[in-house]
Amino acid sequence: MNDLPGRTPDAVPAESHDGLWVLTFVIGMAALIVSIVAVIGAFGNESSAAASGAAGSMETEFDITLGEMFVSPSTIEVAAGETITLNVTNTGTMAHDLKVMGMTGTDLLQPGESASVTIGPFTADAQAWCSVPGHKEAGMLLNITVIGATPVATAAGSSATPAATAPTGAIIDAQAEPASEWEPRDPVLGPAEPGDVHEIALDATEELIEVAPGVTQLMWTFGGQVPGPTLRGEIGDTFRVTLTNQGTMGHSIDFHASKVAWNDEMRTILPGESLVYEFTADHAGAFMYHCGTAPTLHHIGNGMFGAIIIDPPELEPVEEEFVLIQSELYLGAEGQPGDLAKMIDEDFDAVVFNGYHNQYKHAPIRVDADKDYRVWVIDDGPSENSAFHIVGTIFDTVFKEGSYLLRPDETSGGSQVLDLQPAQGGFVEFSFAEDGLYPFVTHKFSNAGKGALGFFAVGDVDTSALGSH
């Protein structure tokens, strides 16, 4: 405390000195509090005035831009009770629309097209989004903030927290059996078509497909099946693939076995359009192909993937070859497309071989003992890894990502698993020592219990315990 005028510090009694300090502190704090309250009140009044005046001066017309995958601006403010006009332009490379709550708004706009739409009046905050499947979840969302709306009253004693939403996706019954007319996907891999030029016509379609007993999804496909057809050739072969879009949205195709410009053969084509994707296979391997149209995750996760196999030179002969493509299922509602939100969260309902839950448990693959077999495995994901393993045998040959990791020699080495990340592939070779049932799985066993399970039935073995067809 500053010294009092006309006194020395020693002349002030201790108790008076302390009391004066406390009194000064209290008075000062009181003045400060009064000042703060006044300032807060002033700002509060200004803020309220601005808010009350805003409702009468809000814009009623907005220019909105659509692209991959965005809406710009992403938020607009409107006055309560007002109708507004949106001038919407699609600057993207695929068709988009913009609909309030997915229902009222523009028609589907092709690239470069524009439209104006009048919407409202609004009494509460709302949203508008592109209704093309997956585009909302990928980011094509417009928030409409309503200024001056009356808050919705909450009943006395009730909670303001919304009730949990019930799951909307279809549910797989792991104990269910396919119907008697069900046909499994043939896992046998045949030889490459003769010749060094392969002309292939491939349609992009949208099909209602059973993915587990009693569970159907509206899958997006190549060639009407999931996975798409498996293609095969040799180093130096030319593939000339004509893709025709027979669906209702944009689609494309990307062959990982090719070296071509992304903006040419891999471009998105609209419904009714075609393109020719031509490349020469310069490298051996088990490659993925897939739709690359945004959001790519949704197109792959909803079925648009397959495998193309380019044989390494001097591939050893075996009794028979098989191909198994691992992928995940992210179930939407029964009969609807897969759920992109689940795909983003990697919250899959199942992991499957060749597109169907426990497919080769229901239909075991028949083989014989003491013969050599080759299984090509491709992890098409889109997001989960694979650890392919056959219970009861050992791999004597392992080929992964274009290179042999193991071949028979004097060391008698053996392998127990082929490990693959999404978009990787390879093959294993093996034999069975005796008749019986041999399960094959991904050795990430949480996924083996979610549909990535099959059986080799070796010799004359009873498969009725599996509930097989």
DRENDO-1510 file (C-alpha; in Angstrom, 1 decimal, always signed):
<recs>
REC; n; res; u; v; w
REC; 1; MET; +0.0; +0.0; +0.0 .
REC; 2; ASN; +1.2; +3.5; -0.8 .
REC; 3; ASP; +2.3; +5.6; +2.2 .
REC; 4; LEU; -0.4; +8.1; +3.6 .
REC; 5; PRO; +0.4; +11.8; +3.0 .
REC; 6; GLY; +2.0; +13.6; +5.9 .
REC; 7; ARG; +2.8; +10.4; +7.8 .
REC; 8; THR; +5.6; +8.0; +8.0 .
REC; 9; PRO; +4.7; +4.3; +7.7 .
REC; 10; ASP; +5.8; +3.8; +11.3 .
REC; 11; ALA; +3.2; +6.4; +12.5 .
REC; 12; VAL; +0.2; +4.3; +11.3 .
REC; 13; PRO; -0.9; +1.6; +13.8 .
REC; 14; ALA; -0.7; -1.9; +12.4 .
REC; 15; GLU; -4.5; -2.6; +12.8 .
REC; 16; SER; -5.4; +0.7; +11.1 .
REC; 17; HIS; -3.0; +0.0; +8.2 .
REC; 18; ASP; -4.5; -3.4; +7.6 .
REC; 19; GLY; -8.1; -2.1; +7.9 .
REC; 20; LEU; -7.5; +0.6; +5.4 .
REC; 21; TRP; -6.0; -1.9; +2.9 .
REC; 22; VAL; -9.1; -4.2; +3.3 .
REC; 23; LEU; -11.5; -1.2; +2.9 .
REC; 24; THR; -9.7; +0.0; -0.2 .
REC; 25; PHE; -9.7; -3.5; -1.7 .
REC; 26; VAL; -13.4; -4.0; -1.1 .
REC; 27; ILE; -14.3; -0.6; -2.5 .
REC; 28; GLY; -12.1; -1.2; -5.6 .
REC; 29; MET; -13.6; -4.6; -6.2 .
REC; 30; ALA; -17.1; -3.3; -5.9 .
REC; 31; ALA; -16.4; -0.6; -8.5 .
REC; 32; LEU; -14.9; -3.2; -10.8 .
REC; 33; ILE; -17.9; -5.4; -10.5 .
REC; 34; VAL; -20.3; -2.5; -11.3 .
REC; 35; SER; -18.2; -1.7; -14.3 .
REC; 36; ILE; -18.2; -5.3; -15.6 .
REC; 37; VAL; -22.0; -5.5; -15.2 .
REC; 38; ALA; -22.4; -2.3; -17.0 .
REC; 39; VAL; -20.2; -3.5; -19.9 .
REC; 40; ILE; -21.9; -6.9; -20.1 .
REC; 41; GLY; -25.3; -5.2; -20.1 .
REC; 42; ALA; -24.2; -2.8; -22.8 .
REC; 43; PHE; -22.9; -5.6; -25.0 .
REC; 44; GLY; -25.9; -7.7; -24.2 .
REC; 45; ASN; -28.3; -5.0; -25.3 .
REC; 46; GLU; -26.3; -4.4; -28.5 .
REC; 47; SER; -26.3; -8.1; -29.3 .
REC; 48; SER; -30.0; -8.4; -28.7 .
REC; 49; ALA; -30.7; -5.4; -30.9 .
REC; 50; ALA; -28.5; -6.9; -33.6 .
REC; 51; ALA; -30.3; -10.2; -33.4 .
REC; 52; SER; -33.8; -8.6; -33.4 .
REC; 53; GLY; -32.9; -6.5; -36.4 .
REC; 54; ALA; -31.2; -9.4; -38.2 .
REC; 55; ALA; -34.5; -11.2; -38.8 .
REC; 56; GLY; -35.8; -8.3; -40.8 .
REC; 57; SER; -32.7; -7.9; -42.9 .
REC; 58; MET; -31.7; -11.4; -43.9 .
REC; 59; GLU; -30.9; -12.4; -47.4 .
REC; 60; THR; -33.6; -14.2; -49.4 .
REC; 61; GLU; -31.5; -15.3; -52.4 .
REC; 62; PHE; -28.3; -17.4; -52.3 .
REC; 63; ASP; -25.8; -18.7; -54.9 .
REC; 64; ILE; -24.9; -22.3; -54.1 .
REC; 65; THR; -22.1; -24.3; -55.7 .
REC; 66; LEU; -22.0; -28.1; -55.9 .
REC; 67; GLY; -18.9; -30.1; -56.4 .
REC; 68; GLU; -17.0; -33.3; -55.4 .
REC; 69; MET; -17.9; -33.6; -52.5 .
REC; 70; PHE; -19.0; -30.2; -51.2 .
REC; 71; VAL; -21.7; -27.6; -51.0 .
REC; 72; SER; -20.5; -24.0; -50.9 .
REC; 73; PRO; -21.3; -22.2; -48.8 .
REC; 74; SER; -21.9; -24.9; -46.3 .
REC; 75; THR; -24.1; -22.8; -44.0 .
REC; 76; ILE; -26.6; -20.0; -44.7 .
REC; 77; GLU; -28.8; -17.9; -42.3 .
REC; 78; VAL; -32.4; -17.2; -43.1 .
REC; 79; ALA; -35.2; -15.4; -41.2 .
REC; 80; ALA; -37.9; -17.3; -39.6 .
REC; 81; GLY; -41.0; -17.5; -41.7 .
REC; 82; GLU; -39.3; -16.5; -44.9 .
REC; 83; THR; -39.1; -18.3; -48.2 .
REC; 84; ILE; -35.7; -18.2; -50.0 .
REC; 85; THR; -34.4; -18.8; -53.5 .
REC; 86; LEU; -31.3; -21.0; -54.1 .
REC; 87; ASN; -29.4; -20.5; -57.4 .
REC; 88; VAL; -27.6; -23.8; -57.6 .
REC; 89; THR; -24.8; -24.6; -60.0 .
REC; 90; ASN; -23.1; -28.0; -60.4 .
REC; 91; THR; -19.4; -27.4; -61.0 .
REC; 92; GLY; -18.5; -31.0; -60.4 .
REC; 93; THR; -17.8; -33.8; -62.9 .
REC; 94; MET; -20.8; -35.9; -61.9 .
REC; 95; ALA; -24.5; -35.4; -61.5 .
REC; 96; HIS; -25.7; -33.8; -58.2 .
REC; 97; ASP; -28.9; -32.3; -56.8 .
REC; 98; LEU; -29.8; -30.3; -53.6 .
REC; 99; LYS; -32.9; -31.2; -51.7 .
REC; 100; VAL; -34.1; -29.9; -48.3 .
REC; 101; MET; -34.2; -32.9; -45.9 .
REC; 102; GLY; -33.5; -35.0; -49.1 .
REC; 103; MET; -37.0; -34.3; -50.4 .
REC; 104; THR; -37.7; -30.8; -51.9 .
REC; 105; GLY; -35.3; -29.0; -54.2 .
REC; 106; THR; -33.6; -29.2; -57.5 .
REC; 107; ASP; -33.7; -32.0; -60.0 .
REC; 108; LEU; -30.5; -33.9; -60.8 .
REC; 109; LEU; -28.1; -31.5; -62.4 .
REC; 110; GLN; -25.6; -32.7; -64.8 .
REC; 111; PRO; -22.0; -31.2; -64.8 .
REC; 112; GLY; -22.2; -27.5; -65.7 .
REC; 113; GLU; -26.0; -27.2; -65.3 .
REC; 114; SER; -27.8; -24.7; -63.0 .
REC; 115; ALA; -31.2; -24.3; -61.6 .
REC; 116; SER; -33.1; -22.0; -59.2 .
REC; 117; VAL; -35.5; -23.3; -56.6 .
REC; 118; THR; -37.6; -21.6; -54.0 .
REC; 119; ILE; -37.9; -23.3; -50.6 .
REC; 120; GLY; -39.3; -22.5; -47.2 .
REC; 121; PRO; -40.7; -20.9; -45.1 .
REC; 122; PHE; -38.5; -22.2; -42.3 .
REC; 123; THR; -39.5; -22.2; -38.6 .
REC; 124; ALA; -36.6; -24.2; -37.4 .
REC; 125; ASP; -33.0; -25.1; -38.4 .
REC; 126; ALA; -32.9; -27.5; -41.4 .
REC; 127; GLN; -30.5; -29.1; -43.8 .
REC; 128; ALA; -30.3; -29.7; -47.5 .
REC; 129; TRP; -28.1; -32.3; -49.2 .
REC; 130; CYS; -27.3; -34.1; -52.4 .
REC; 131; SER; -29.6; -37.1; -52.6 .
REC; 132; VAL; -27.3; -39.2; -54.7 .
REC; 133; PRO; -26.4; -42.2; -52.5 .
REC; 134; GLY; -23.3; -41.5; -50.4 .
REC; 135; HIS; -22.9; -37.9; -51.4 .
REC; 136; LYS; -24.4; -36.5; -48.2 .
REC; 137; GLU; -22.2; -38.6; -46.0 .
REC; 138; ALA; -19.2; -37.6; -48.0 .
REC; 139; GLY; -19.8; -33.9; -47.3 .
REC; 140; MET; -22.4; -32.6; -49.6 .
REC; 141; LEU; -24.5; -30.9; -46.9 .
REC; 142; LEU; -25.9; -27.4; -46.5 .
REC; 143; ASN; -26.9; -26.2; -43.0 .
REC; 144; ILE; -29.8; -23.8; -42.9 .
REC; 145; THR; -29.7; -21.7; -39.7 .
REC; 146; VAL; -33.0; -20.0; -38.9 .
REC; 147; ILE; -32.8; -16.6; -37.1 .
REC; 148; GLY; -35.7; -15.7; -34.8 .
REC; 149; ALA; -37.2; -19.2; -34.6 .
REC; 150; THR; -39.2; -19.9; -31.5 .
REC; 151; PRO; -37.4; -22.6; -29.5 .
REC; 152; VAL; -39.2; -25.9; -29.0 .
REC; 153; ALA; -40.4; -26.1; -25.4 .
REC; 154; THR; -39.3; -29.1; -23.4 .
REC; 155; ALA; -41.9; -30.8; -21.2 .
REC; 156; ALA; -41.3; -30.4; -17.5 .
REC; 157; GLY; -39.2; -33.2; -16.2 .
REC; 158; SER; -38.3; -34.5; -19.6 .
REC; 159; SER; -34.8; -34.9; -20.9 .
REC; 160; ALA; -33.5; -32.7; -23.7 .
REC; 161; THR; -31.3; -35.5; -24.9 .
REC; 162; PRO; -32.8; -37.2; -28.0 .
REC; 163; ALA; -33.6; -40.9; -27.7 .
REC; 164; ALA; -31.1; -43.3; -29.2 .
REC; 165; THR; -31.9; -44.1; -32.8 .
REC; 166; ALA; -32.6; -47.8; -33.5 .
REC; 167; PRO; -30.3; -49.5; -35.9 .
REC; 168; THR; -31.5; -49.2; -39.5 .
REC; 169; GLY; -29.2; -51.7; -41.2 .
REC; 170; ALA; -30.2; -55.3; -42.1 .
REC; 171; ILE; -29.1; -57.9; -39.6 .
REC; 172; ILE; -27.3; -61.2; -40.4 .
REC; 173; ASP; -28.4; -64.3; -38.7 .
REC; 174; ALA; -25.2; -66.4; -38.5 .
REC; 175; GLN; -27.3; -69.6; -37.9 .
REC; 176; ALA; -29.5; -69.1; -40.9 .
REC; 177; GLU; -29.2; -71.4; -44.0 .
REC; 178; PRO; -29.5; -70.3; -47.6 .
REC; 179; ALA; -32.7; -71.2; -49.5 .
REC; 180; SER; -32.7; -74.4; -51.5 .
REC; 181; GLU; -32.4; -72.6; -54.8 .
REC; 182; TRP; -29.3; -70.6; -53.7 .
REC; 183; GLU; -26.2; -71.0; -55.9 .
REC; 184; PRO; -22.7; -70.3; -54.5 .
REC; 185; ARG; -20.2; -68.3; -56.4 .
REC; 186; ASP; -18.0; -70.8; -58.3 .
REC; 187; PRO; -14.5; -70.3; -56.8 .
REC; 188; VAL; -12.7; -72.2; -59.5 .
REC; 189; LEU; -10.3; -70.1; -61.6 .
REC; 190; GLY; -10.0; -71.1; -65.2 .
REC; 191; PRO; -7.1; -70.5; -67.5 .
REC; 192; ALA; -6.7; -67.2; -69.4 .
REC; 193; GLU; -8.6; -66.8; -72.6 .
REC; 194; PRO; -6.5; -67.6; -75.6 .
REC; 195; GLY; -4.6; -64.9; -77.5 .
REC; 196; ASP; -2.7; -61.9; -76.3 .
REC; 197; VAL; -5.5; -59.3; -76.8 .
REC; 198; HIS; -8.5; -59.6; -74.5 .
REC; 199; GLU; -11.7; -57.8; -75.5 .
REC; 200; ILE; -14.0; -57.5; -72.6 .
REC; 201; ALA; -17.5; -55.8; -72.3 .
REC; 202; LEU; -18.4; -54.9; -68.8 .
REC; 203; ASP; -21.6; -53.2; -67.6 .
REC; 204; ALA; -21.9; -51.1; -64.4 .
REC; 205; THR; -25.3; -52.0; -63.0 .
REC; 206; GLU; -27.3; -51.7; -59.7 .
REC; 207; GLU; -28.7; -55.0; -58.6 .
REC; 208; LEU; -30.6; -56.4; -55.7 .
REC; 209; ILE; -28.3; -59.2; -54.4 .
REC; 210; GLU; -28.4; -61.6; -51.5 .
REC; 211; VAL; -25.3; -61.2; -49.3 .
REC; 212; ALA; -26.3; -63.6; -46.5 .
REC; 213; PRO; -29.2; -65.9; -46.0 .
REC; 214; GLY; -32.3; -63.8; -46.1 .
REC; 215; VAL; -30.4; -60.5; -46.4 .
REC; 216; THR; -30.4; -58.5; -49.6 .
REC; 217; GLN; -28.7; -55.2; -50.5 .
REC; 218; LEU; -29.0; -52.9; -53.5 .
REC; 219; MET; -25.4; -53.5; -54.7 .
REC; 220; TRP; -23.5; -51.5; -57.4 .
REC; 221; THR; -21.8; -54.0; -59.6 .
REC; 222; PHE; -19.6; -54.8; -62.5 .
REC; 223; GLY; -21.2; -57.4; -64.7 .
REC; 224; GLY; -24.2; -57.8; -62.3 .
REC; 225; GLN; -22.2; -59.7; -59.7 .
REC; 226; VAL; -20.2; -59.0; -56.5 .
REC; 227; PRO; -17.3; -59.3; -56.8 .
REC; 228; GLY; -17.1; -58.5; -60.5 .
REC; 229; PRO; -15.8; -61.1; -63.0 .
REC; 230; THR; -12.2; -62.3; -62.5 .
REC; 231; LEU; -10.0; -61.5; -65.5 .
REC; 232; ARG; -6.8; -63.3; -66.3 .
REC; 233; GLY; -3.9; -62.9; -68.6 .
REC; 234; GLU; -0.1; -63.0; -69.0 .
REC; 235; ILE; +2.6; -60.4; -69.0 .
REC; 236; GLY; +2.5; -58.5; -72.3 .
REC; 237; ASP; -1.2; -59.2; -72.9 .
REC; 238; THR; -3.4; -56.2; -73.9 .
REC; 239; PHE; -6.8; -55.8; -72.2 .
REC; 240; ARG; -9.4; -53.7; -74.0 .
REC; 241; VAL; -12.3; -53.2; -71.6 .
REC; 242; THR; -15.5; -51.4; -72.7 .
REC; 243; LEU; -17.3; -50.2; -69.7 .
REC; 244; THR; -20.9; -49.2; -70.2 .
REC; 245; ASN; -22.8; -47.4; -67.4 .
REC; 246; GLN; -26.3; -49.1; -67.2 .
REC; 247; GLY; -26.9; -47.6; -63.7 .
REC; 248; THR; -28.6; -44.5; -62.4 .
REC; 249; MET; -25.5; -42.6; -61.2 .
REC; 250; GLY; -21.9; -42.0; -62.3 .
REC; 251; HIS; -19.5; -44.9; -62.3 .
REC; 252; SER; -15.9; -45.6; -63.4 .
REC; 253; ILE; -13.3; -48.3; -63.3 .
REC; 254; ASP; -9.6; -48.5; -62.1 .
REC; 255; PHE; -7.4; -51.5; -62.9 .
REC; 256; HIS; -4.5; -51.7; -60.5 .
REC; 257; ALA; -2.7; -53.9; -63.1 .
REC; 258; SER; -2.5; -50.9; -65.6 .
REC; 259; LYS; -0.4; -47.9; -66.1 .
REC; 260; VAL; -2.7; -45.2; -67.6 .
REC; 261; ALA; -3.6; -41.6; -66.8 .
REC; 262; TRP; -6.2; -41.3; -64.1 .
REC; 263; ASN; -8.1; -38.5; -65.9 .
REC; 264; ASP; -8.5; -40.6; -69.1 .
REC; 265; GLU; -9.6; -44.2; -68.8 .
REC; 266; MET; -10.5; -43.9; -65.1 .
REC; 267; ARG; -12.9; -41.0; -65.6 .
REC; 268; THR; -16.4; -41.1; -64.4 .
REC; 269; ILE; -19.1; -41.8; -67.0 .
REC; 270; LEU; -22.7; -40.9; -66.7 .
REC; 271; PRO; -25.7; -43.3; -67.1 .
REC; 272; GLY; -25.9; -44.5; -70.7 .
REC; 273; GLU; -22.3; -43.6; -71.5 .
REC; 274; SER; -19.4; -45.9; -72.4 .
REC; 275; LEU; -15.6; -45.7; -72.4 .
REC; 276; VAL; -12.8; -48.0; -73.6 .
REC; 277; TYR; -10.1; -48.7; -71.0 .
REC; 278; GLU; -7.1; -50.2; -72.7 .
REC; 279; PHE; -3.8; -51.2; -71.2 .
REC; 280; THR; -0.9; -53.7; -71.5 .
REC; 281; ALA; -0.1; -55.8; -68.5 .
REC; 282; ASP; +3.6; -55.3; -67.8 .
REC; 283; HIS; +3.8; -56.8; -64.4 .
REC; 284; ALA; +2.7; -60.1; -62.8 .
REC; 285; GLY; +0.4; -60.2; -59.7 .
REC; 286; ALA; -3.0; -60.6; -58.3 .
REC; 287; PHE; -4.5; -57.1; -58.7 .
REC; 288; MET; -7.6; -55.4; -57.6 .
REC; 289; TYR; -9.9; -53.4; -59.8 .
REC; 290; HIS; -12.7; -51.1; -58.6 .
REC; 291; CYS; -14.9; -48.1; -59.3 .
REC; 292; GLY; -13.1; -44.8; -58.5 .
REC; 293; THR; -16.1; -42.5; -58.6 .
REC; 294; ALA; -16.4; -40.3; -55.5 .
REC; 295; PRO; -17.0; -41.2; -52.8 .
REC; 296; THR; -14.8; -44.1; -53.8 .
REC; 297; LEU; -15.2; -45.7; -50.4 .
REC; 298; HIS; -19.0; -46.1; -51.0 .
REC; 299; HIS; -18.7; -47.5; -54.5 .
REC; 300; ILE; -16.1; -50.1; -53.4 .
REC; 301; GLY; -17.9; -50.8; -50.1 .
REC; 302; ASN; -21.2; -51.4; -52.0 .
REC; 303; GLY; -19.8; -54.0; -54.4 .
REC; 304; MET; -17.9; -52.4; -57.3 .
REC; 305; PHE; -14.7; -54.4; -57.1 .
REC; 306; GLY; -13.0; -57.4; -58.6 .
REC; 307; ALA; -9.7; -59.1; -59.4 .
REC; 308; ILE; -7.4; -59.3; -62.4 .
REC; 309; ILE; -4.7; -61.9; -62.4 .
REC; 310; ILE; -1.5; -61.6; -64.5 .
REC; 311; ASP; +0.4; -64.9; -64.3 .
REC; 312; PRO; +4.1; -64.9; -63.4 .
REC; 313; PRO; +6.3; -66.6; -66.0 .
REC; 314; GLU; +6.5; -70.4; -65.9 .
REC; 315; LEU; +3.7; -70.8; -63.4 .
REC; 316; GLU; +3.9; -74.4; -62.1 .
REC; 317; PRO; +1.0; -76.7; -63.0 .
REC; 318; VAL; -1.4; -77.7; -60.2 .
REC; 319; GLU; -4.5; -80.0; -60.0 .
REC; 320; GLU; -6.8; -77.0; -59.7 .
REC; 321; GLU; -6.8; -73.2; -59.0 .
REC; 322; PHE; -9.3; -71.2; -57.0 .
REC; 323; VAL; -9.8; -67.5; -56.4 .
REC; 324; LEU; -11.1; -66.0; -53.1 .
REC; 325; ILE; -11.7; -62.2; -52.8 .
REC; 326; GLN; -12.1; -60.9; -49.3 .
REC; 327; SER; -14.3; -57.9; -48.7 .
REC; 328; GLU; -16.5; -56.3; -46.0 .
REC; 329; LEU; -20.2; -55.8; -45.8 .
REC; 330; TYR; -21.6; -52.5; -44.4 .
REC; 331; LEU; -25.3; -53.2; -44.3 .
REC; 332; GLY; -27.9; -50.6; -45.0 .
REC; 333; ALA; -31.6; -51.2; -44.6 .
REC; 334; GLU; -32.9; -54.4; -46.2 .
REC; 335; GLY; -32.9; -54.0; -50.0 .
REC; 336; GLN; -31.0; -50.6; -49.8 .
REC; 337; PRO; -27.4; -49.7; -50.6 .
REC; 338; GLY; -24.7; -50.2; -48.0 .
REC; 339; ASP; -24.2; -47.6; -45.3 .
REC; 340; LEU; -21.5; -45.1; -46.0 .
REC; 341; ALA; -21.4; -43.8; -42.4 .
REC; 342; LYS; -20.5; -47.3; -41.3 .
REC; 343; MET; -17.8; -47.5; -44.0 .
REC; 344; ILE; -16.2; -44.3; -42.8 .
REC; 345; ASP; -16.2; -45.6; -39.3 .
REC; 346; GLU; -14.9; -49.1; -40.5 .
REC; 347; ASP; -18.0; -50.5; -38.6 .
REC; 348; PHE; -18.5; -53.5; -40.8 .
REC; 349; ASP; -21.3; -56.1; -40.3 .
REC; 350; ALA; -19.4; -59.0; -42.0 .
REC; 351; VAL; -16.1; -60.0; -43.6 .
REC; 352; VAL; -16.7; -62.4; -46.5 .
REC; 353; PHE; -15.1; -64.4; -49.3 .
REC; 354; ASN; -16.5; -63.8; -52.8 .
REC; 355; GLY; -19.3; -61.6; -51.6 .
REC; 356; TYR; -21.4; -63.9; -49.3 .
REC; 357; HIS; -21.5; -64.6; -45.6 .
REC; 358; ASN; -20.0; -68.0; -44.8 .
REC; 359; GLN; -20.3; -68.9; -48.4 .
REC; 360; TYR; -18.1; -72.0; -48.5 .
REC; 361; LYS; -19.4; -73.3; -45.2 .
REC; 362; HIS; -22.7; -73.6; -46.9 .
REC; 363; ALA; -21.1; -74.9; -50.0 .
REC; 364; PRO; -17.7; -76.5; -49.2 .
REC; 365; ILE; -15.1; -76.7; -52.0 .
REC; 366; ARG; -14.5; -80.3; -53.0 .
REC; 367; VAL; -10.9; -81.5; -53.6 .
REC; 368; ASP; -8.8; -84.6; -53.2 .
REC; 369; ALA; -5.9; -85.6; -50.9 .
REC; 370; ASP; -2.3; -85.7; -52.1 .
REC; 371; LYS; -2.8; -83.3; -55.0 .
REC; 372; ASP; -1.4; -79.8; -55.4 .
REC; 373; TYR; -3.8; -76.8; -55.3 .
REC; 374; ARG; -3.4; -73.1; -55.7 .
REC; 375; VAL; -5.6; -70.4; -54.1 .
REC; 376; TRP; -5.3; -66.8; -55.3 .
REC; 377; VAL; -6.4; -64.4; -52.6 .
REC; 378; ILE; -7.1; -60.7; -53.1 .
REC; 379; ASP; -8.1; -58.4; -50.3 .
REC; 380; ASP; -10.4; -55.9; -52.0 .
REC; 381; GLY; -11.4; -54.4; -48.6 .
REC; 382; PRO; -12.2; -51.6; -48.8 .
REC; 383; SER; -10.6; -51.2; -45.4 .
REC; 384; GLU; -9.9; -54.5; -43.5 .
REC; 385; ASN; -6.8; -56.6; -43.7 .
REC; 386; SER; -6.6; -60.4; -44.3 .
REC; 387; ALA; -4.5; -63.2; -42.8 .
REC; 388; PHE; -5.5; -66.1; -45.1 .
REC; 389; HIS; -5.0; -69.5; -43.4 .
REC; 390; ILE; -6.1; -73.1; -44.0 .
REC; 391; VAL; -6.5; -75.2; -40.9 .
REC; 392; GLY; -4.7; -78.5; -41.2 .
REC; 393; THR; -2.2; -77.9; -44.0 .
REC; 394; ILE; +1.0; -75.8; -44.7 .
REC; 395; PHE; +1.7; -73.7; -47.7 .
REC; 396; ASP; +4.8; -74.8; -49.5 .
REC; 397; THR; +4.7; -71.9; -52.0 .
REC; 398; VAL; +3.8; -68.3; -51.3 .
REC; 399; PHE; +3.5; -65.5; -53.9 .
REC; 400; LYS; +2.7; -62.0; -52.8 .
REC; 401; GLU; +2.6; -58.6; -54.6 .
REC; 402; GLY; +4.5; -59.8; -57.6 .
REC; 403; SER; +7.2; -61.9; -55.9 .
REC; 404; TYR; +7.7; -65.4; -54.5 .
REC; 405; LEU; +8.2; -65.4; -50.8 .
REC; 406; LEU; +8.6; -69.2; -50.5 .
REC; 407; ARG; +9.2; -72.0; -53.0 .
REC; 408; PRO; +9.9; -75.7; -52.4 .
REC; 409; ASP; +13.6; -76.4; -51.9 .
REC; 410; GLU; +16.0; -78.4; -49.8 .
REC; 411; THR; +15.2; -76.2; -46.7 .
REC; 412; SER; +11.7; -77.6; -46.6 .
REC; 413; GLY; +10.3; -74.2; -45.5 .
REC; 414; GLY; +6.6; -73.8; -44.8 .
REC; 415; SER; +4.2; -70.9; -44.4 .
REC; 416; GLN; +1.1; -70.8; -42.3 .
REC; 417; VAL; -0.6; -67.5; -43.5 .
REC; 418; LEU; -0.7; -65.1; -46.5 .
REC; 419; ASP; -1.0; -61.7; -45.0 .
REC; 420; LEU; -2.6; -58.9; -47.1 .
REC; 421; GLN; -3.5; -55.3; -46.6 .
REC; 422; PRO; -6.4; -53.9; -48.6 .
REC; 423; ALA; -5.7; -53.9; -52.4 .
REC; 424; GLN; -2.9; -56.5; -52.0 .
REC; 425; GLY; -3.0; -60.0; -53.5 .
REC; 426; GLY; -1.1; -63.2; -54.1 .
REC; 427; PHE; -1.4; -67.0; -54.1 .
REC; 428; VAL; -0.5; -70.0; -52.0 .
REC; 429; GLU; +0.1; -73.6; -53.0 .
REC; 430; PHE; -0.5; -76.7; -50.8 .
REC; 431; SER; -1.8; -80.2; -50.6 .
REC; 432; PHE; -4.0; -82.2; -48.1 .
REC; 433; ALA; -2.5; -85.2; -46.4 .
REC; 434; GLU; -5.8; -87.1; -45.7 .
REC; 435; ASP; -9.5; -87.0; -46.3 .
REC; 436; GLY; -11.6; -84.7; -44.0 .
REC; 437; LEU; -12.8; -81.2; -43.5 .
REC; 438; TYR; -10.3; -78.3; -43.6 .
REC; 439; PRO; -11.6; -74.8; -42.6 .
REC; 440; PHE; -10.1; -71.7; -44.2 .
REC; 441; VAL; -10.4; -68.3; -42.6 .
REC; 442; THR; -8.7; -65.0; -42.1 .
REC; 443; HIS; -6.7; -65.7; -39.0 .
REC; 444; LYS; -7.9; -62.4; -37.5 .
REC; 445; PHE; -10.5; -64.5; -35.8 .
REC; 446; SER; -12.9; -61.7; -34.9 .
REC; 447; ASN; -13.5; -61.6; -38.6 .
REC; 448; ALA; -13.6; -65.4; -39.1 .
REC; 449; GLY; -16.6; -65.2; -36.8 .
REC; 450; LYS; -18.2; -62.5; -39.0 .
REC; 451; GLY; -18.5; -64.5; -42.2 .
REC; 452; ALA; -14.9; -65.1; -43.4 .
REC; 453; LEU; -15.2; -68.9; -43.0 .
REC; 454; GLY; -15.2; -71.7; -45.6 .
REC; 455; PHE; -14.2; -75.4; -45.9 .
REC; 456; PHE; -12.3; -77.6; -48.2 .
REC; 457; ALA; -14.0; -81.0; -48.2 .
REC; 458; VAL; -11.3; -83.5; -49.0 .
REC; 459; GLY; -12.2; -86.9; -50.4 .
REC; 460; ASP; -15.4; -88.7; -49.6 .
REC; 461; VAL; -16.2; -86.8; -46.4 .
REC; 462; ASP; -19.6; -86.1; -44.9 .
REC; 463; THR; -20.4; -82.3; -44.9 .
REC; 464; SER; -23.9; -82.5; -43.4 .
REC; 465; ALA; -22.6; -81.2; -40.0 .
REC; 466; LEU; -21.8; -77.9; -41.7 .
REC; 467; GLY; -25.4; -77.6; -42.9 .
REC; 468; SER; -24.1; -77.5; -46.4 .
REC; 469; HIS; -26.0; -77.7; -49.7 .
</recs>
